[in-house]
Amino acid sequence: MGKTLCGLVALIACAALAPALAGATAPRVSYVALGDSYSAGEGNSPFDGDCHRATGSDSAYPRMLPGLVDYVSAPSFHACTGAVTADVWQRRQPNRNGQRVQTTYVTHSTRLVTLTIGGNDLHFSSIVAQCLLPTDCTKSHLADEVRADLTTIGPKLVNTYERVRERMDPGGSLIVAGYPHLFASGPDSDCKPFISVREATWIDSLVDSGNTRIAAAVQAARGVAGNVSYVNVTGGFAGHELCTKDQWLHSLFADFDEGPTLVKGSYHPTPAGQRAYAKAFAAFLQRPAIRAAITQP
């Protein structure tokens, strides 16, 4: 009789707990956001300091991601405008007070890291500034330098990804995103002040070349470090580039946060563009196999 009663009590207790267990979600995992201005939210002031990390909840994708993926915690947010690959793992970024080497913010308990990096290694902002001048930027010395850098950036990216992974929880994942096209093609492609159709097409071809190198480096790093993945955002921005009716990139505007400049915040994702990044990351992170791998104890 005693055993029967105990068994009945246990059954009732389990039945009471079942609805709660069924509705339970995975515990949120430790998340660190690294990278350059595209991860920091450059262009979407106000910022939290010299690294121009946007403070608004809708102004930078790392701040949006926990609202889209139920197992991702609030970010340890350390992306920094102007960052190059060396700033991620090798040195304190110059002229950014308080910013440490980015990998020092990653620990062995970190299960998720997001990253955009490589655009500044390829001088993308300098290229855009060059193209604002009257001369043809596709024939400049800087253009030749960028073409040369495209041939050597692969190993830098692979090394960067491996350095991040070696700091993380071995079961965690590093998710790397590329960059969107800046300019629309077609009949409205000549809406840009100072930048010709030829130059705009060339800039977008550089973005494609950079993304190709990033994706290849991710694949190479995965073979050594495991759990490194690439997210392509170009398709997500299609129809929302500069010169479209609903553009998700800032047009040319003057930025006075660090003295007057026309390039600092220009050509960076607006809040809507940052949401497109967040949705691209979220779509990847919600894949059942990825979710299971990142959330497993």
Buried (B, 14 or more C-beta within 10 A) or exposed (E): EEEEEEEEEEEEEEEEEEEEEEEEEBEBBBBBBBBBBBBBBBBBBEBEEBBBBBBBEBBBBBBBBBEBBEBBBEBBBBBBBBBBBBBBBBEEBEEBEEBBBBBEBBEEEBBBBBBBBBBBBBBBBBBBBBBBEEEBBBEBEBBEBBEEBBEEBBEBBBBBBBBBBBBBBEBBBBBBBBBBBBBBEEEBBEBBEEBBBEBBBBBBEBBEBBBEBBBBBBEBBBEEBEBBBBBBBBEBBEEBBBBBEEBBBBEBEEBEBEEEBBBBBBBBBBBBBBBBBBBBBBEBBEEEEBBEBBBEE
